[in-house]
Amino acid sequence: MDWWPSTIARMNETAPISSAPEASVLPTQPKGSTSRAMLREIAETVALFVIVFTIARFAIGNYSILGQSMEPNYHEDQRLLVDKISPHLLGYNRGDIIIVHSPIQNIELIKRLIGKPGDVIELRDNRVYVNGEPLHEPYLPPNANSGPTRGDMKWTLGEDEYFIMGDNRSFSQDSRAFGPVTSDKIVGRALLLYWPLSDLHIVQHHTYR
């Protein structure tokens, strides 16, 4: 179907009868020809469905949460749709909820992006500092311990390094343990929490100030 409006020509109502176009007829299509046209249309519809489905599978991921590292905001057995395309094209932001391949295990993790390339990340006094400024994190549970397991720590992120942490800091294996991750480890950004239906919502990504 043509997406542009078509132009409809109308015969001048005042034109003499002799100038009106003659009626014409088209030969009746054989039944076999009609069947072939229907089969072709069905085949084209199926092909289009397969193409759309393949693109959707490539662009959108479906993940189930295991563990408690993102509580109280995300819980075990909740399910997410993840955008795997646009973040890689447009970039990631601090505060994004992302899915990453663990650099030390053959599993995928859900974490919050804390630092981007070029940032200086410090963990001291049970708080996170980005470029010298304390991070405002209203999503954390009360009395959250954002510090390392021992002493203070500091990272200057390279040109392709990202610092990630779980919201449940006391029960999260993240960049405090295995260091920054590179962009090839990032699967995508959480898009929609769709299960259970009672929790259905578009994922809100906190913007740090």
TORNU-507910 format. One record per residue (C-alpha): residue number from 1; residue in one letter; x, y, z. Coordinates in nm, 3 decimals, always signed. Layout:
<pts>
pt num = NUM, residu = A, xx = X, yy = Y, zz = Z
...
</pts>
This chain:
<pts>
pt num = 1, residu = M, xx = +0.000, yy = +0.000, zz = +0.000
pt num = 2, residu = D, xx = +0.131, yy = +0.341, zz = -0.092
pt num = 3, residu = W, xx = +0.188, yy = +0.545, zz = +0.229
pt num = 4, residu = W, xx = +0.145, yy = +0.873, zz = +0.040
pt num = 5, residu = P, xx = -0.206, yy = +1.003, zz = -0.029
pt num = 6, residu = S, xx = -0.307, yy = +0.922, zz = -0.382
pt num = 7, residu = T, xx = -0.447, yy = +1.180, zz = -0.618
pt num = 8, residu = I, xx = -0.797, yy = +1.102, zz = -0.748
pt num = 9, residu = A, xx = -0.891, yy = +1.252, zz = -1.083
pt num = 10, residu = R, xx = -1.259, yy = +1.324, zz = -1.141
pt num = 11, residu = M, xx = -1.426, yy = +1.383, zz = -1.475
pt num = 12, residu = N, xx = -1.567, yy = +1.733, zz = -1.521
pt num = 13, residu = E, xx = -1.938, yy = +1.702, zz = -1.444
pt num = 14, residu = T, xx = -2.026, yy = +1.949, zz = -1.719
pt num = 15, residu = A, xx = -1.845, yy = +1.756, zz = -1.991
pt num = 16, residu = P, xx = -2.064, yy = +1.638, zz = -2.280
pt num = 17, residu = I, xx = -2.169, yy = +1.274, zz = -2.281
pt num = 18, residu = S, xx = -1.966, yy = +1.204, zz = -2.592
pt num = 19, residu = S, xx = -1.642, yy = +1.295, zz = -2.413
pt num = 20, residu = A, xx = -1.696, yy = +1.049, zz = -2.128
pt num = 21, residu = P, xx = -1.456, yy = +0.754, zz = -2.133
pt num = 22, residu = E, xx = -1.592, yy = +0.421, zz = -2.251
pt num = 23, residu = A, xx = -1.653, yy = +0.152, zz = -1.993
pt num = 24, residu = S, xx = -1.398, yy = -0.126, zz = -2.009
pt num = 25, residu = V, xx = -1.368, yy = -0.477, zz = -1.876
pt num = 26, residu = L, xx = -1.084, yy = -0.697, zz = -1.760
pt num = 27, residu = P, xx = -1.054, yy = -1.064, zz = -1.840
pt num = 28, residu = T, xx = -1.147, yy = -1.295, zz = -1.553
pt num = 29, residu = Q, xx = -0.840, yy = -1.445, zz = -1.387
pt num = 30, residu = P, xx = -0.824, yy = -1.823, zz = -1.392
pt num = 31, residu = K, xx = -0.875, yy = -1.988, zz = -1.053
pt num = 32, residu = G, xx = -0.520, yy = -2.118, zz = -1.054
pt num = 33, residu = S, xx = -0.383, yy = -1.767, zz = -1.092
pt num = 34, residu = T, xx = -0.587, yy = -1.647, zz = -0.793
pt num = 35, residu = S, xx = -0.457, yy = -1.934, zz = -0.581
pt num = 36, residu = R, xx = -0.099, yy = -1.853, zz = -0.673
pt num = 37, residu = A, xx = -0.153, yy = -1.488, zz = -0.579
pt num = 38, residu = M, xx = -0.293, yy = -1.590, zz = -0.242
pt num = 39, residu = L, xx = -0.002, yy = -1.826, zz = -0.178
pt num = 40, residu = R, xx = +0.244, yy = -1.553, zz = -0.274
pt num = 41, residu = E, xx = +0.075, yy = -1.309, zz = -0.035
pt num = 42, residu = I, xx = +0.085, yy = -1.563, zz = +0.248
pt num = 43, residu = A, xx = +0.453, yy = -1.635, zz = +0.179
pt num = 44, residu = E, xx = +0.536, yy = -1.264, zz = +0.182
pt num = 45, residu = T, xx = +0.350, yy = -1.218, zz = +0.512
pt num = 46, residu = V, xx = +0.534, yy = -1.510, zz = +0.672
pt num = 47, residu = A, xx = +0.868, yy = -1.380, zz = +0.544
pt num = 48, residu = L, xx = +0.795, yy = -1.035, zz = +0.686
pt num = 49, residu = F, xx = +0.702, yy = -1.186, zz = +1.022
pt num = 50, residu = V, xx = +1.026, yy = -1.387, zz = +1.031
pt num = 51, residu = I, xx = +1.233, yy = -1.078, zz = +0.949
pt num = 52, residu = V, xx = +1.061, yy = -0.865, zz = +1.214
pt num = 53, residu = F, xx = +1.090, yy = -1.144, zz = +1.472
pt num = 54, residu = T, xx = +1.461, yy = -1.191, zz = +1.397
pt num = 55, residu = I, xx = +1.532, yy = -0.819, zz = +1.428
pt num = 56, residu = A, xx = +1.334, yy = -0.804, zz = +1.754
pt num = 57, residu = R, xx = +1.527, yy = -1.100, zz = +1.896
pt num = 58, residu = F, xx = +1.854, yy = -0.931, zz = +1.804
pt num = 59, residu = A, xx = +1.756, yy = -0.587, zz = +1.937
pt num = 60, residu = I, xx = +1.563, yy = -0.680, zz = +2.252
pt num = 61, residu = G, xx = +1.677, yy = -0.924, zz = +2.519
pt num = 62, residu = N, xx = +1.460, yy = -1.106, zz = +2.772
pt num = 63, residu = Y, xx = +1.614, yy = -1.162, zz = +3.116
pt num = 64, residu = S, xx = +1.506, yy = -1.307, zz = +3.449
pt num = 65, residu = I, xx = +1.664, yy = -1.167, zz = +3.767
pt num = 66, residu = L, xx = +1.844, yy = -1.407, zz = +3.998
pt num = 67, residu = G, xx = +1.977, yy = -1.308, zz = +4.339
pt num = 68, residu = Q, xx = +1.934, yy = -1.001, zz = +4.557
pt num = 69, residu = S, xx = +2.214, yy = -0.768, zz = +4.445
pt num = 70, residu = M, xx = +1.970, yy = -0.502, zz = +4.314
pt num = 71, residu = E, xx = +1.725, yy = -0.500, zz = +4.605
pt num = 72, residu = P, xx = +1.519, yy = -0.316, zz = +4.716
pt num = 73, residu = N, xx = +1.457, yy = -0.193, zz = +4.360
pt num = 74, residu = Y, xx = +1.468, yy = -0.519, zz = +4.164
pt num = 75, residu = H, xx = +1.395, yy = -0.865, zz = +4.298
pt num = 76, residu = E, xx = +1.457, yy = -1.228, zz = +4.218
pt num = 77, residu = D, xx = +1.228, yy = -1.380, zz = +3.952
pt num = 78, residu = Q, xx = +1.129, yy = -1.043, zz = +3.807
pt num = 79, residu = R, xx = +1.169, yy = -1.030, zz = +3.429
pt num = 80, residu = L, xx = +1.305, yy = -0.752, zz = +3.212
pt num = 81, residu = L, xx = +1.322, yy = -0.653, zz = +2.848
pt num = 82, residu = V, xx = +1.661, yy = -0.508, zz = +2.761
pt num = 83, residu = D, xx = +1.751, yy = -0.270, zz = +2.478
pt num = 84, residu = K, xx = +2.065, yy = -0.412, zz = +2.318
pt num = 85, residu = I, xx = +2.102, yy = -0.170, zz = +2.027
pt num = 86, residu = S, xx = +2.042, yy = +0.201, zz = +2.098
pt num = 87, residu = P, xx = +2.270, yy = +0.229, zz = +2.405
pt num = 88, residu = H, xx = +2.565, yy = +0.105, zz = +2.200
pt num = 89, residu = L, xx = +2.484, yy = +0.366, zz = +1.935
pt num = 90, residu = L, xx = +2.393, yy = +0.658, zz = +2.163
pt num = 91, residu = G, xx = +2.604, yy = +0.575, zz = +2.468
pt num = 92, residu = Y, xx = +2.535, yy = +0.499, zz = +2.832
pt num = 93, residu = N, xx = +2.469, yy = +0.737, zz = +3.120
pt num = 94, residu = R, xx = +2.559, yy = +0.726, zz = +3.486
pt num = 95, residu = G, xx = +2.266, yy = +0.573, zz = +3.671
pt num = 96, residu = D, xx = +2.162, yy = +0.337, zz = +3.391
pt num = 97, residu = I, xx = +2.044, yy = -0.011, zz = +3.489
pt num = 98, residu = I, xx = +2.244, yy = -0.241, zz = +3.264
pt num = 99, residu = I, xx = +2.306, yy = -0.608, zz = +3.193
pt num = 100, residu = V, xx = +2.672, yy = -0.710, zz = +3.176
pt num = 101, residu = H, xx = +2.871, yy = -1.026, zz = +3.116
pt num = 102, residu = S, xx = +3.062, yy = -1.102, zz = +3.434
pt num = 103, residu = P, xx = +3.437, yy = -1.073, zz = +3.368
pt num = 104, residu = I, xx = +3.509, yy = -1.356, zz = +3.613
pt num = 105, residu = Q, xx = +3.217, yy = -1.598, zz = +3.564
pt num = 106, residu = N, xx = +3.011, yy = -1.728, zz = +3.275
pt num = 107, residu = I, xx = +2.698, yy = -1.544, zz = +3.389
pt num = 108, residu = E, xx = +2.522, yy = -1.215, zz = +3.320
pt num = 109, residu = L, xx = +2.468, yy = -0.956, zz = +3.591
pt num = 110, residu = I, xx = +2.223, yy = -0.671, zz = +3.644
pt num = 111, residu = K, xx = +2.397, yy = -0.364, zz = +3.787
pt num = 112, residu = R, xx = +2.383, yy = +0.014, zz = +3.798
pt num = 113, residu = L, xx = +2.634, yy = +0.214, zz = +3.595
pt num = 114, residu = I, xx = +2.824, yy = +0.444, zz = +3.832
pt num = 115, residu = G, xx = +3.119, yy = +0.574, zz = +3.631
pt num = 116, residu = K, xx = +3.197, yy = +0.637, zz = +3.264
pt num = 117, residu = P, xx = +3.528, yy = +0.662, zz = +3.076
pt num = 118, residu = G, xx = +3.746, yy = +0.939, zz = +3.219
pt num = 119, residu = D, xx = +3.570, yy = +0.948, zz = +3.558
pt num = 120, residu = V, xx = +3.759, yy = +0.923, zz = +3.884
pt num = 121, residu = I, xx = +3.578, yy = +0.688, zz = +4.123
pt num = 122, residu = E, xx = +3.655, yy = +0.688, zz = +4.495
pt num = 123, residu = L, xx = +3.510, yy = +0.468, zz = +4.767
pt num = 124, residu = R, xx = +3.563, yy = +0.609, zz = +5.116
pt num = 125, residu = D, xx = +3.365, yy = +0.664, zz = +5.432
pt num = 126, residu = N, xx = +3.104, yy = +0.417, zz = +5.301
pt num = 127, residu = R, xx = +3.021, yy = +0.652, zz = +5.015
pt num = 128, residu = V, xx = +3.086, yy = +0.675, zz = +4.643
pt num = 129, residu = Y, xx = +3.257, yy = +0.983, zz = +4.499
pt num = 130, residu = V, xx = +3.263, yy = +1.060, zz = +4.127
pt num = 131, residu = N, xx = +3.515, yy = +1.322, zz = +4.017
pt num = 132, residu = G, xx = +3.546, yy = +1.439, zz = +4.377
pt num = 133, residu = E, xx = +3.171, yy = +1.482, zz = +4.436
pt num = 134, residu = P, xx = +2.969, yy = +1.251, zz = +4.664
pt num = 135, residu = L, xx = +2.709, yy = +1.056, zz = +4.470
pt num = 136, residu = H, xx = +2.344, yy = +1.125, zz = +4.556
pt num = 137, residu = E, xx = +2.180, yy = +0.781, zz = +4.560
pt num = 138, residu = P, xx = +1.820, yy = +0.798, zz = +4.689
pt num = 139, residu = Y, xx = +1.749, yy = +0.447, zz = +4.556
pt num = 140, residu = L, xx = +1.980, yy = +0.279, zz = +4.810
pt num = 141, residu = P, xx = +1.839, yy = +0.096, zz = +5.112
pt num = 142, residu = P, xx = +1.891, yy = +0.258, zz = +5.453
pt num = 143, residu = N, xx = +2.241, yy = +0.225, zz = +5.601
pt num = 144, residu = A, xx = +2.383, yy = +0.094, zz = +5.274
pt num = 145, residu = N, xx = +2.757, yy = +0.036, zz = +5.285
pt num = 146, residu = S, xx = +2.905, yy = +0.153, zz = +4.955
pt num = 147, residu = G, xx = +3.265, yy = +0.112, zz = +5.061
pt num = 148, residu = P, xx = +3.512, yy = -0.161, zz = +4.969
pt num = 149, residu = T, xx = +3.566, yy = -0.463, zz = +5.189
pt num = 150, residu = R, xx = +3.880, yy = -0.306, zz = +5.333
pt num = 151, residu = G, xx = +4.043, yy = +0.037, zz = +5.318
pt num = 152, residu = D, xx = +3.964, yy = +0.311, zz = +5.066
pt num = 153, residu = M, xx = +3.981, yy = +0.257, zz = +4.690
pt num = 154, residu = K, xx = +4.023, yy = +0.480, zz = +4.388
pt num = 155, residu = W, xx = +4.002, yy = +0.424, zz = +4.011
pt num = 156, residu = T, xx = +4.065, yy = +0.650, zz = +3.715
pt num = 157, residu = L, xx = +3.860, yy = +0.496, zz = +3.435
pt num = 158, residu = G, xx = +4.021, yy = +0.442, zz = +3.096
pt num = 159, residu = E, xx = +3.873, yy = +0.534, zz = +2.759
pt num = 160, residu = D, xx = +3.662, yy = +0.217, zz = +2.743
pt num = 161, residu = E, xx = +3.602, yy = +0.142, zz = +3.111
pt num = 162, residu = Y, xx = +3.280, yy = +0.155, zz = +3.314
pt num = 163, residu = F, xx = +3.233, yy = +0.122, zz = +3.688
pt num = 164, residu = I, xx = +2.927, yy = -0.077, zz = +3.797
pt num = 165, residu = M, xx = +2.769, yy = -0.152, zz = +4.135
pt num = 166, residu = G, xx = +2.463, yy = -0.330, zz = +4.269
pt num = 167, residu = D, xx = +2.206, yy = -0.133, zz = +4.468
pt num = 168, residu = N, xx = +2.226, yy = -0.384, zz = +4.752
pt num = 169, residu = R, xx = +2.588, yy = -0.301, zz = +4.821
pt num = 170, residu = S, xx = +2.643, yy = -0.558, zz = +5.096
pt num = 171, residu = F, xx = +2.531, yy = -0.844, zz = +4.868
pt num = 172, residu = S, xx = +2.670, yy = -0.746, zz = +4.529
pt num = 173, residu = Q, xx = +2.970, yy = -0.869, zz = +4.338
pt num = 174, residu = D, xx = +3.061, yy = -0.573, zz = +4.119
pt num = 175, residu = S, xx = +3.345, yy = -0.342, zz = +4.018
pt num = 176, residu = R, xx = +3.460, yy = -0.322, zz = +4.379
pt num = 177, residu = A, xx = +3.559, yy = -0.688, zz = +4.343
pt num = 178, residu = F, xx = +3.657, yy = -0.728, zz = +3.977
pt num = 179, residu = G, xx = +3.729, yy = -0.371, zz = +3.870
pt num = 180, residu = P, xx = +3.583, yy = -0.171, zz = +3.579
pt num = 181, residu = V, xx = +3.426, yy = -0.348, zz = +3.281
pt num = 182, residu = T, xx = +3.476, yy = -0.269, zz = +2.914
pt num = 183, residu = S, xx = +3.198, yy = -0.188, zz = +2.668
pt num = 184, residu = D, xx = +3.215, yy = -0.531, zz = +2.504
pt num = 185, residu = K, xx = +3.094, yy = -0.678, zz = +2.834
pt num = 186, residu = I, xx = +2.780, yy = -0.462, zz = +2.840
pt num = 187, residu = V, xx = +2.477, yy = -0.637, zz = +2.690
pt num = 188, residu = G, xx = +2.231, yy = -0.348, zz = +2.704
pt num = 189, residu = R, xx = +2.014, yy = -0.118, zz = +2.913
pt num = 190, residu = A, xx = +1.702, yy = -0.232, zz = +3.100
pt num = 191, residu = L, xx = +1.391, yy = -0.113, zz = +2.919
pt num = 192, residu = L, xx = +1.079, yy = -0.266, zz = +3.072
pt num = 193, residu = L, xx = +0.998, yy = -0.472, zz = +3.379
pt num = 194, residu = Y, xx = +0.711, yy = -0.687, zz = +3.256
pt num = 195, residu = W, xx = +0.676, yy = -0.971, zz = +3.508
pt num = 196, residu = P, xx = +0.506, yy = -1.013, zz = +3.742
pt num = 197, residu = L, xx = +0.232, yy = -0.802, zz = +3.590
pt num = 198, residu = S, xx = +0.169, yy = -0.633, zz = +3.924
pt num = 199, residu = D, xx = +0.519, yy = -0.478, zz = +3.894
pt num = 200, residu = L, xx = +0.485, yy = -0.377, zz = +3.528
pt num = 201, residu = H, xx = +0.663, yy = -0.048, zz = +3.456
pt num = 202, residu = I, xx = +0.912, yy = +0.123, zz = +3.229
pt num = 203, residu = V, xx = +1.252, yy = +0.114, zz = +3.396
pt num = 204, residu = Q, xx = +1.349, yy = +0.453, zz = +3.537
pt num = 205, residu = H, xx = +1.720, yy = +0.532, zz = +3.512
pt num = 206, residu = H, xx = +1.839, yy = +0.765, zz = +3.787
pt num = 207, residu = T, xx = +2.026, yy = +1.073, zz = +3.663
pt num = 208, residu = Y, xx = +2.305, yy = +1.179, zz = +3.896
pt num = 209, residu = R, xx = +2.353, yy = +1.541, zz = +3.985
</pts>
